[in-house]
Amino acid sequence: MPREQLRALAADVERLIAAGAGSVAGDEGLRRREAALRDLGKKVPALGRLAELVGQTLAADAKKAPRALLDLLLVVNQARAGLSTAGVDGPFEPAGPSGPWASPSSAHDLYPLADVLRRTGSGRIEVVKDAVARGMTGDLRLVDAFLGVLDDTNTELADIVAAEVLPALGPAILPDLRRGLDLQGKAADGRRLAAIAAIDRDEGLALCRRAIEDGNSAVKARAIELLARLAPDEAATVALEILSRLRQSANEEPEEPSARGKKKKAAARPRLDRKVRDAAMACLGASTRDEALEILVAALWEGDEDDLYGHGAAHAELPRLSHPRATARLLEELDRMAETLRPAEKKKKGKAKKDEEHEKAVTKALGTSGCLLSILGERGDRAAVPALMRLLDHPEGKLRNDAAEALSKLGDPADLEAASALVGDPDAWSGGLEAAWQLPPGPRYERLAPLCSPVQARDKAARALRDAVLDHFETEAESDRPRTDWDPRWADVLRPHLDGADPTRAARALLMVLGAAAVPDVLRVLADPRARTRNTSGTGELIETLGRMRAREAIGPLMAMYDEGFFRYYVGRALSEMGDPAAIPLLEQELAKMTHPSERSATQSLINELRAKAGAF
């Protein structure tokens, strides 16, 4: 009963406040509340005090009525609050955390990150990665900014936010992700789907199924990729259904409309959704199903200029396919291609059409066999070696070449020796060179050194072989883990090339073979203005290599090149790598001669860097 009277009194007071204090005097509703509260006040003294306040408000003159009405409203609200309950039974317990929202960052620290998320330009990925590493991204103040990045034109940044930042915020972010999700949307919706799946597997799985049925190209392709992580077997089944429908529709021959006096229109090609197709192909790479193996192998042979069946996607998945018969099946297909590529018997007169068809088959078989051999090499399965060895004697030169390249990836020294013999084959020397490059140091030198001997080769084929060997040295130098097993006899072969057409390339090769012992030869090349300007990018790489080697004897010669504008950048990087304070006086001399502000600034920065490193040198 008191609650009902208080609610009614509160309603009357709010009505009178809205109407104005002048309407308080003589208000019948308020008088009725006063009488009811006086009766209740006999049982509840606090309500008697409230009835007195109502009476005072009714008796107040026009000047005091507004204040009396506001005092009454305050007391009414306090009385209602005192009669309220928590609305739950049992003891109070703290609410569970909604997400990892704790952030040690102040607004001053967060502002640069929030600013980066809202603008465009370079350097944003590094800032976000740094924020993730420092634990700054679990902050409610950044949620809207991170959600906005999902549609950013920088796809790498958007993918990082979807894969690392938003899932770390936990289930509390799910309503925001659901609210913006559109299965007929853009790439941003695919990222929303990915974030949801990372937070809640069951919900993500259900949404992926819906997206595969009802989504557009971008969202459907992403859903297939996610399904492959959430439920691999189900994803393989879905992928096989998608690819089977594609092959079936491509093989159907629809009726061609025709009209009298008009040529028949060409049958329409099936509509191809490459994103969905490639996502489906990617699901098959981890499958052991026979259907998956057959679809991937068939895509290699059936691929055409339109890439209808996903030729490139099949090539990407077959090297990692875990099917137990994968290598055997690829070898069966390779045998079929090799047979197609054997010289055809001489055709009789009048068989020009068949000759043309044979040429088309040969062209297609050349491309497919090259893919098969590349895949067999990447798979690393030595069960393929006997078949590859047989192809070294095949009459088709490209097949011999590709077989030698495949053996260079998985052959042992005996197999490599046989494949490397093709360096003398005018149609397969490239594959032979690849195989020879993988031989042990001694046999490698004996096979390839003779190809480098003609420094000024007149024969075009000899020049091509010589340059190819020197290019391999350069490629090796730029690899992540360059080899160090060199036969020292290479030095006598490479030194004459320091006076050849590309001395900087020969100097890098010599550094590979001899290491620090080659530095005097390298400095001789750099001291020759004509030699170092023949291949300026190669000279730059050579200078940086000296820096990485910390060749202190190179500081003086490098400083002599510092005033050459093109090489100043490379010399600066080399000196920075060395960290030797001996370069500081020389740099200060150069600084005193400089007038251009940007040159002076760069040189001063390098001096400061070397001074900072001097304590640890």
N, C-alpha and C positions, 0 to 999 in steps of 0.2 A: 504493500500500500504506500509507504513513504516514497518508494522509487517513482510510482506513477504520479504522485502529487508533485514531486520535484521536477519530473519531465514536463508536466503541464505548466508549472510555475516558470520554468526556464523558457518555454515556448511563449508565454505571455510577456515575459521580460524582453525577449528578443523582438517580439512584435512591437512593443512600446518604444524600444530603442529605434527601430526602423521608422515608426510613425512620428517620433519626436517627443521630448519630455513634456510638452504642453498637454499631451493627451492622457497623462497619468491620473490627474485628479478625477475622481469619480468613475474610474474604470471598473465596470462590474465584474469582469473576469478576475481581476486582481483581488477584489473584495472577497469573492468566493474562495480563492486560494488562501486568503488570510484566515477566514473562518475555519476552513478544513485543517490548516496547519496548527491553529490554536488547540483544536481538539486533539490532534496527534501529539502536541507538545506536552500534554498531561502524562503521556507515556514515554516520550523521547524529549528530554529537556532541550536538546540542540534545535529541534524543530520549533519549540516555543520561542527561542531567540530569533529564529528566521521569521516567525509570524510577526514579531515586534518590528523587525526591519521593514516588512511589507506595509505594516500600519504607518510607520514613519514616512515611508515613500508616498503613500496615499495622502498623508496630511501635509506634505511639504508644499510650500508656495512655489510660484513659477520660477523664482530665482534659484531655489535650492533643489528643485526636482531633478535636474540633470545629474548632479553629483550623487543624490540619493539613489537614483535608478542604477547608476554604474556600480555603487557600493553593493546594491542588492544583487546585481549580476555576478559580481565577484564571489559573494558568499554562497549563492546558489551553485555555482560551478565547483566550489570547494566541497560543499555538502555532497554533490553528485559523485565527485571523485572519491570521497571517503566511503561511499557505499558500493563502489565498483569492485569487481573481482578479476582475477587473472585469466579466467576463461579456460583453465586446464585443471585437471585433478592431479593430486600427488605432489611431491616436492619439486621445487624448481631445479632445473639442470641447465648448464650452459649449452647454448646452441653449437652445433658442430661447425667447423670451418667450411666456408663456401668455396674457397680456393686459396692458393698460395699468394695472397695479396701483399704480403709483407715486402717492403722495399726500404733499404737503408738510405736511399737517395733523397736529397733535398730537392726542392723545386729548382734551385740554381743548377744542380747536376742534371736534372731531367730535361731542362729546356732545350739544350742542344740536340738531344735524341728526338724529342718531339718535333723540333724544327726540321731535322733531317727526314723524318717520316712524311712530312707534309710537302716537301719540295722535290724538285728533280735535280739531276746532275750526277756526277761521278762521286765516288767515295762513300756512298751511303751503305753499301754492303759491309764494308769494313767497320763502320760505326755500329751497325746493328749486331754484327758478330761479336764485337767487343762488349756490347751491352749484355748479350746473352751470357758470355763468359763471366762477366762481373755480377750477374744476378740482378740486373736493373730492370728487366722486362716484366717482372711480376708486379706491376703497379697499376691500380685502377685508373690513374690519370692518363695512361697511355692506351687504354683499350680501344677507344674510338679511332685513334691514329693508326693502330695496328690493323684494325678491321678495314680501314681505308686503303692500306697498302696491298690488300688482296687483289685489287684491280689495277695495280701499278703497271706501267709499261715496262719496268725493269722486272722481267719474269724471274730472274734468279733471286732478287730480293723478295718478291712476293712468295716464291716457293719456300724460302727460309722462314718467313713469318708463319706460313701455313703449317710447315713441318716441325718447327722448333719452338716458336714463341707462343702461339695460341694454344696448342695442346698442353703446354706447361701451366696454363692458367686454370686448368681443371674444369669440372662440370659446370661451374657458375657461368662460364662463357657460352655454354650451349644455346641458351635462348637467343642470344645475339646472332649466333651462327645460323640457327634455324630460321630466324626472322628474315634474313637476307638471301636464303637459298632459293634459287630458281633452276629447276631441272632443264628448262629451255634457255638458260642464260649463257654466260660467257665463261672464259677460263677462270675468272674469279670464283664462280660457283663451283667449279671443280676443286678449287683450293678449299672452299668452305666445307665441301664434302670430305676432303682429306682430313681437315682439322677435326671434324665431328667424329670420323672413324677412328682417329688417334685417341680421342678422349673416351668414347663409348663404342666399343666394338659391336655390340648388338644393334644399336641404332645405326651405326655406319653401314653394317651389313644389309640391313633392311633398306636403307636409302640407296645403296649401290644397286640392289636388285631393281628398285623402282626406276633408277636412272638408266639402267640398261634397257628396260622396257620402254620408257617414256621420254628419256632425255634426248637432247640434241647431240650433235657430233662431239663438241668439246667436252660436255659433261659425261656423255656415255663412255668416251675413251678413258677419261680419268676414273670412272667407276669400274671399268674393267681392270685397270692397273691396281686399284685398291682391293678389288675382289681377289686378285691373285695373291695379295699379302694376307688377307683375312681368311680366305677359304680356297686354297690352291686347287683342290680337286674340283670344286664347283666352278672355279674360273676356267679350268681346262675344258670342262663340259660346255660352258657358255661359248668359249672361243671356238671350239670345234663346230658348234652349231652355226655361228656367224660365218665362219670361213667356208663351211659346206654350202650354205645358202649362196654365198658369193660365187663359188665355183659352179654351182648348179645354174644360177641365172646367167653366168657367162657362157655356159655350154649350150643353153637353149637357143634355138633358131626361130625367132618370132617371124610371123608372116610379113612379107614385105609389101606394103601398099603399092598398087600400080594403077595406072589409068591409061586408056587408049591413047596412043601417040606420045606417051611420056615414058621416060626411063623410070625403072623401079628405084625407089629410095633405098639407101643403105639401111640395114637394120641398126637400131640404136644400141650402143654399148650399154652394159649395165651401169647404173649409177655407182660410182666408186667413192667410198668414204675412207680415205687413206689413214686418218687418225684412228678410227675404230678398227680398221684392218690391222694396222701395225700394233695396236694395243692387244688385239686378239692373238697375233703371232707371238708377241712377247710372253703370253701366258703359256705357250707350248714348250718354251725352252727347258723348263724343269719337269716336263711330263715324261712318263714312260709308256704312254699309250701308243699302240701301233698306228692309229689314225693320225696322231700328231706327227709322227715320223713321216708318214706318207704325204701329208699336206705340205710339210716343210720341204721335202725333197722335190715334190711336184712343182712347187713354186719356183725353184731354181730353173727347171726346164721350161716351164710355161710362161715365165716372165717375158713380156714384150716391151716395146717402146713406151707403152702407157703404164707399165709396171702394175698391171691389173691384179696380179696375184701376190704382190709383196715380195718381189725378188730380193730387194735389199734387206727387208725385215727377216726373211728366211736365212739369208747369209749371216745376219747378226746372231740368230738364235741357234743355228746348227752346231757351231763350235762348242757350245755349252750343253747341248742336249744330252740328258742322262739315260736315254733309252739304251738298253744293253746291245741292241743290234744296229745302232746308229752307224758305226764305222763300216760294218759289213754292207749295210744298205747303200751307203755312199759309194763304196767300192763297186758294187753292182752297177750303179748308175754311171760311174766313171768308165767301166768296161764298155758299157753301151755307147758312151760318147766316143771312146777311143776307136771303136769299130766303125762308127759313122765317119770318123776323120781319116780312115785309111783311104789311099788313092782309089777312086772308082774306076771300074773297067771302062775302056773306051766305048762310047756310045755309038750306035749305028746312026746313019743319016736319017733325019726325020724325027729324032728324039730330043729336039731342042728344049721342049717344055719340061721333060723329065730332067734334063741337065740343069735347068734353072731351079727346079724344085730341090735337086741335090745340093746345089750351091747354097740355097737358103738354109737347108738342114745343116750343112757344114759350118756356115757362119754362126748359126745358133749353138751348135755343138761346141765350137771353139770357146764361146763365151761361157757356156755352162760348165765345160770341163775346167776352165780356169777358176771358176768359183768353187767347184768341188775340190780341186787340188789345194786352193787356199784354205778352205775349211778343214781339210784333212791335216794340213800342217798346223793350224791353230788348235786342233783338238789334242795334239800331242800323243796320239795313240800309235804306238810302234807296230800295231797289227797291220797298218797300212804300208809299211816299208817295202815288203816284197813287191806289191803292185806298183809302187812308185819307181822302184828300181827297174822294173820291166819297161816302164814308159820312157826311160832314158834312151832307149833305142827305137822309139816310135818314129815313123817317117815324118810326122807333122812337127815342125820346129817349135811352134808355140807350146805344144804339149810337152816336149822335152824340157823346154825352159821352165814351165810352170811346175813340172815334177821336180826339177832340181831345186827350185825355190822352196817347195814343200819339204824336201829332204833336209834343207838347211835349217829348218825349225825342229826336226825330230830325229835326224839321222845320227848314228854314231860315227867315229872317225872313218871306218871302212866304207860306209855308205856315202859319207861326205867326200871321200877321196874319189869315188866313182862319179859323183855328181859334179865335182869341181873340174873333172876332165873336160867338161863342156865349155870351158873358157875359150877353147879353140874352135868352137862351133859357131859359125857366123849367124845362125838362127837362134842360138840358145846360150850365148855367152853371158848374158845378164844373170840367168839362174845359176850358171856355173860359178860366177864370181861370188854370188851370195853363199853358195855352199863352201867355196874355198875360204871365205872370210871366217867361217866357223871352225876351220881346222885348227889343230894345235899349233903353237908358234912356229916350229921348224917347218912342217909341211905347208903351212900358210905362206911363209916366206918363199919357199921353193916354187910354189904354184903361182904366186902373184908378183914377185919381184921382177921376173923377166918382162912382165907387161909394162913396168915403169921405166925400164932402161932407156928406151928411146926418148930423151928429153925433147928433142926437136924432130919428132916423128913426122914423116911426110905422108905416109899412108893414112887415110881417113879412119879406117877401122882400127889401126894401131893407136891413133890419137884418142879415139873413143874409149878404148880399153884403159889406156894410161889415165885419162881423166876420171874414169869411173872408179879406179882404185884410189886415186887421191881424194875423190869425193867421199869414199867410204871412211877414210881417215877423218875427214871433217865431220861426217855424221856421227862417228864414234866419239869425237871430242865433245859434241853437243849433247850426247846422251846423258841420262841421269847417273848411270854407273859405267863410265868408260873402262874398257879392259886395260889391264896393265901387263899382260903376258905377251911381250914383243921379242922377236928375235933381234939381237943387236945389229945383225948384218944389214937391217933396214937403213941404218944411218948412212952407209956408203951409197945406197941406192937413192936416198932422198936428197942428200946434200947437193948433187948437181942440179936439182930442180930449183934450188934457191936462186939460180941465175936464169931460170926458165920464164915461161909466159906468166905464171902466177906464183911469185915467190912467197907471198904470205900464206898461201894454202900449203905449200911445201914446208914452211917453217912451223905451222901448227902440227903437221904430221910428225915432224922431227921432235917437237916437244912431247908428243904422245909416246914416242919410242924411247927417247933418252932422258926425258924429264929435265932436271936442272942442268944437266950437262949440255943441253942444247941452247941454253940462254945466250952464250956468245954468238952463235949462228943467228939467232933471232934478232939480236941487237944489230948485227951487221945488215940484216934486211931492213930494219926500221931506220937505220941511218941513211939509207939510199932514198932520196925523195921520189925518184921514178918508181922504185919498187913498191913503196908504201902507198902510192897514189893509183896504182893499177887496179887494186881491189880495195877500196877504202873501207867497206864494211868488214872485209876479212882482216884488214889492219886493225880495226877497232877491236875485233874479237881477240886478236893476238895480244894487244895491249892489256886487255882485261884478264887474259890468261896469265900474263906475267904478274899482275896484281894478286890473283888468287894463289899463285905459287910463292908470293912474298919474296920475289927476286930483288933483293936490296941493291944489287949491282946495276939494276935497270933504272934506278931513280934519276941519275944524271941524264942518261939518254932520253928518258921520257920527258924530263923537264925541258929538254931542248926542243921537243915537239909541242910544248904547252902553248906556245904563242900561235900555233897553227889552229885557227878557229875550229876546223872540222874535228880535229883530234883532241881538243881541250877536254871535252866531255869524257872521253874514254880514259885519258890520262888521269883526270880527277878521280874517276871511279877506281882506277888501279892504285893510285896513291892512298885512297881511303881504305882499300882492302889491305894494303901493306901496313898502314898505321904507323909508319916510321917517322919520328920527329925530324930526321935528317932532311926531310923535304921542306920543312918550314922556312929556313932561310932562303931557299931558292924560290919558294912561292912568294915570300915577302918582296924579293927583288922584282918578280913579275908584277906583283900588285902595285909597286911604285911606278911602273911604266904604264899602267892601264888608265884609260880615261872614261871608258864606257861604264855607266852605273851597273848594269846587269853583270858584266864581266867582273867588276870589282866585288860585287856582292857575292858571286859564286866563289871567287877565290878566297875572300875573307871567311866565308862559311867553311871552306875546306881547311883553312889554317886553324880555325877554332876547333874543328873536329879532330885534327891531328894533335892539337894541344891537349884536348880532353883525353885522348887515348895515350898520351905520352907517359902518364903515371903507370899504366899497366904494360907498357911496351918493354 
